[in-house]
């Protein structure tokens, strides 16, 4: 069972594994979907649909893949499963791995680490009526007795793992008070691919900083699939589209979700020699803006193989914070050179930047503003601006507690839910303390969303006159107003008419009537296709016996 994410490689891969085990029927529930800053808890109707589904399926095993913010919801789902079936319940995913002691109090079993081997062994033994108390990666609870098994080796050969399942009759989607079996991941314009597991870096705000040390004795942590295996999966996904009612060219971009794509030059050479002729779809990927990863050799290969967009995690404008606080090995000088080299080749750029960081100072925020204007211009609408989050047990969280920036309760599940539900992306609000640091952060927000210009920013930030102080205050008020309306999760996210109205005014302000007309036609086409392929209905697929779940070691 997947929570709040349709495009979940974890449970889709496990579904592929379990449906091929003789004598086992597999079913997967995708429970709700969420966009950044617009999280909503399950409605009473959605809980009823879940209960009806469990009662209908009568599963023997229910697995739930979860993040830390899902804990209260999963507890409710747990109770529904127990009230409507005799199923054993297993929790997996990031949260049981970082907080197993608490999770085992609620579930019958938890999985720590990769789940393919552990869950396969569990299902086979349950099928055969055999004891399963000694399976590696699993903790088993029998009343007050808890068996804590050791961990198994990480999967070294990623090509041996089946491809994720799509468009299965045994999929159920529960969202927006409705139940459906149409796989909306297939309808996505992007073709999503996970080409590797594990990141070679240990940035302190990322899950890899916790899991890489945890599994250091279990084999190689950062692993890659072969280019041939990835291309084979892409072709399989394209066949699914061809067999649907969607246009054959519906998938117009491949989106690689790897933390560091193509980190090995020999791998990249093999990829470049086959991807353009066998797939040829423009692709998007993320990597670290480091000179050992992004240089003439790698850029040549990415350009020739069809890279359309590269996403770089800049995270801060301060070399000191990036190196000593985030443990992220790159510097502003390299970032500026690398991004300009990428732009010179016609490859598009996207960026990640962390805001609301207590280690920031007025000077480090000014450094960030300087850096933004040294990147290829314009930078507007090319940034993901995220708040720094305090996940329990992460190195950055532990350090912030030690340094007195946050209290231990700030990393509690309750606080985490509030922050990550509606405050994941940074948006200026009146609730913030309106000091100089907040004002400078709000100016950064204006820059990356294209709501101000360079001259007024530099005057406001780098001058010390009375006029510049007044100008900075003006920019702050502007950020607060714009954040409420057009910020992530703002009015335009909740009200379609507001969104359309703002878009309409933008085109009119530029005098771009042709562009406006094309946008209207595109929206009408998308609406027609969406209606054809995403209608909700009440029909139930055949009753199955196992709800799939799996943990991927590099999930953030």
CORSULRA-V874932 format. One line per field, one symbol per residue. ss: DSSP state (@ for helix, = for strand, . for the rest). phi: phi as a letter, one per 20 degrees, with the letter a starting at -180 (. if undefined). A space follows every 50 residues. Layout:
ss: ???
phi: ???
This chain:
ss: .==.....@@@@@@@@@@.......======............@@@@@@@ @@@@@@@...======.@@@@@@@@@@@@@@@@@...======@@@@@.@ @@@.....===....@@@@@@@@@@@@@.........=====..====.. .......@@@..........=====..===...@@@@..====..==... .......@@@@@@@........==..@@@@@@@@@@@@@@@@........ ..====........@@@@@@@@@@@@@@....=====........@@@@@ @@@@@.=========...@@@@@@@......@@@@@@@@@@@@@...=== =====......@@@@@@@@@@@..........=====.......@@@@@@ @@.....@@@@.@@@@@@@@@@..=..........@@@@@@@@@@@@@.. ...@@@@@@@@@...@@@@@@@@@@@@@@@@@@@@@....@@@@.@@@@@ @@@@@@@@@@..@@@@@@@@@@@@@@@@@@@@@............==... ......
phi: .ddmbfedfgffffgffffdegncddccdddmccdgmcfcffefffffff ffffffflfebcdcebdffegffffffgfffffcadffdcdboffffebf fffffdefbcddnfdgffffffffffgemefcfdffnddcdcmeededff eefffeefffefffeclefeecddalmccbdeeffffffedecdebcmdf dcgfedgffeefffdfedofeeccffgffffffgffffffffeeefffef fdbedeeffcemfdfffffffffcggeecmegcdbcbefdffddbgfffg ffffeofebdddeemaedffffeedeldebcggfgfffffffffenefcc bdbedldfefcgffffgffffgeefgeedfmddeddffddffnfgfffff ffenfcegffdffffffffefccfefcfcffffedffffffffggfffdm dbcfffffffeddcefffffffffffffffffffedfgnfgffecfffff fffgfffffemeffffffffffffffffffffdcfebdfdfgfccceeba ddfdfe
